[in-house]
Amino acid sequence: MLRVRVVAAVALGCLGLVSGCSGSADKPARDAKAGASTSPASTPSGAGSRTPAPPPDHQPVSYKPSSPDRTVRTARGYLVNTCVPKDLRNRATTLTTSDGVHLSALVLGDGPDGVLLDHEQGYSICSFLDIGRQLAKRGYHVVIPEYRNHGASEHLAQNKHIVRDAQAGLAELRRVGAKRVFLGGASCGGTTAAVAGVDTPLPVVGLLMMSSPARCLGADAVPAVRRLKVPTLLVVSPGDMDGAVEKQVREVYAASAAPRKELVIDKSGFHGTDMIKKAGASGAALQKRVIAFVADSYDAAR
């Protein structure tokens, strides 16, 4: 349990529950030197994979990744976290936020039914990868951005404006053909997904927030969930940060104006997607519940 608390502390360091985050709105300096440590060597991108080729994409960009030792450049020229399997690296792209920050991202599946999956602070693009792959196989168009100062996304001196990362993911879904979207996220990723979803031109069909606080790095989910009157699933473990996370999740639940809203109390003691990935049989059951909730939300919207 000590290890769980340490991981949760990293993920929640910007919530006011523990200290450690500061920031300014300064844009990052660009490093475009070819062959520098900011440009990892190319790696196989999954030739022979059954995954179809992506639509016309953004031009590759040179920038300083947050974790160079965990970053590779795909055959198509995009930076991606080494946690992404080789057969999915041809689905990597680079998004650029409204404040000019470059984000590594995965675009899985296709079609008009979009799903945004935003990871926790202190985690990676692979937090939601299993769920993303399952949803893509079921016909959904999934975008998973890796947030600034994480993995293969751009490194900044400060860590603010992460709502803009969620907004970039939504903009990408719209660009590649999604006509509506289910918002999903864990920890601060859920908070920012809700906030970004309020202003997206895409009709929102549902919301998933796992261990997501009411407020994170200036993002406030409370007014957002009052406006997002869509099916909403909130999941939290009472052992997460000695109950501090549950208190904030309950605040979000109470504020939600969704006609259908569910609060799942998970007994694993884990945080965010770890409630799925590290909790054995209960985690597998929770993953099935999440996927079913996405499908039910889309069915209700049709």
Secondary structure, 3 states (H helix, E strand, C coil): CHHHHHHHHHHCCCCCCCCCCCCCCCCCCCCCCCCCCCCCCEECCCCCCCCCCCCCCCCCCCCCECCHHHEEEECCCCEEECCCCHHHHHHEEEEECCCCCEEEEEEECCCCEEEEEECCCCCCHHHHHHHHHHHHHCCCEEEEECCCCCCCCECCCCCCCCHHHHHHHHHHHHHCCCCEEEEEEECHHHHHHHHHHHHCCCCEEEEEEECCCCEECCEEHHHHHHHCCCCEEEEECCCHHHHHHHHHHHHHHHHCCCCCEEEEECCCCCCCCHHHHCCHHHHHHHHHHHHHHHHHHHHHHC
